[in-house]
């Protein structure tokens, strides 16, 4: 067996093990996975495509994203490695948390602790979105991207399901941007 293939598998295993140990929710893991995968395994464009694609399909976004990144890095074996190393930490953490919460579920402070996590996760998602948006360099692209972002925000605020918003944003992107010789033009 080729040692470079094994190195890629080990890199995928360590990457997803680390991401899923350090972040316990699918949306929160996107930021850390972005830092780990972009540049070493895939391009930023591939990562954005993976995030969008994983949100359109039904099921766990984190696991779909792991499978997409694993496949991009090492095909089917990479998919299996990424999926396996993504499942181990949440399973162990979940079993531990359930046993701890079961011990403290009657305590008043537990409710406040859980409610305090929500704003931090929301802010982490905003930071990741800002990093992706900030990567656009030209003013016309930023203007069009901001337009799509604002329409998406309005759609989310009126409770349109996220797969419909993402497909609509993709269609709008096709209408607003044309691909010509590695540059977006209007």
Helices and strands as residue ranges (DSSP letters): H 3-22, H 26-37, H 44-56, H 61-104, H 108-134, H 139-157, H 162-176, E 178-180, E 183-185
